[in-house]
Amino acid sequence: MNDPPDIFDLDRLLVLMLLAIGLALIAGNGFAIIQARRGKSPKGEEGNFRPGRAWWLLAVGAVMTVWGLASL
């Protein structure tokens, strides 16, 4: 007999969440790096752009994305 499909496949959900967070880190930090190179900053925000932190988080997002893709 066939087993019913698992509606709440939590293993797959966690992998998809890992992939989504990794892609969000890549997109957000990549956009911040591009905007900083163009000399633009968010309106009404104080503080300096920290490129080391942005590159670090972009690399962490890349690792998470590759991990998520490999787990699918």
Rosetta blueprint (number, residue, H / E / L):
1 M L
2 N L
3 D L
4 P L
5 P L
6 D L
7 I L
8 F L
9 D L
10 L H
11 D H
12 R H
13 L H
14 L H
15 V H
16 L H
17 M H
18 L H
19 L H
20 A H
21 I H
22 G H
23 L H
24 A H
25 L H
26 I H
27 A H
28 G H
29 N H
30 G H
31 F H
32 A H
33 I H
34 I H
35 Q H
36 A H
37 R H
38 R L
39 G L
40 K L
41 S L
42 P L
43 K L
44 G L
45 E L
46 E L
47 G L
48 N L
49 F L
50 R L
51 P H
52 G H
53 R H
54 A H
55 W H
56 W H
57 L H
58 L H
59 A H
60 V H
61 G H
62 A H
63 V H
64 M H
65 T H
66 V H
67 W H
68 G H
69 L H
70 A H
71 S H
72 L L
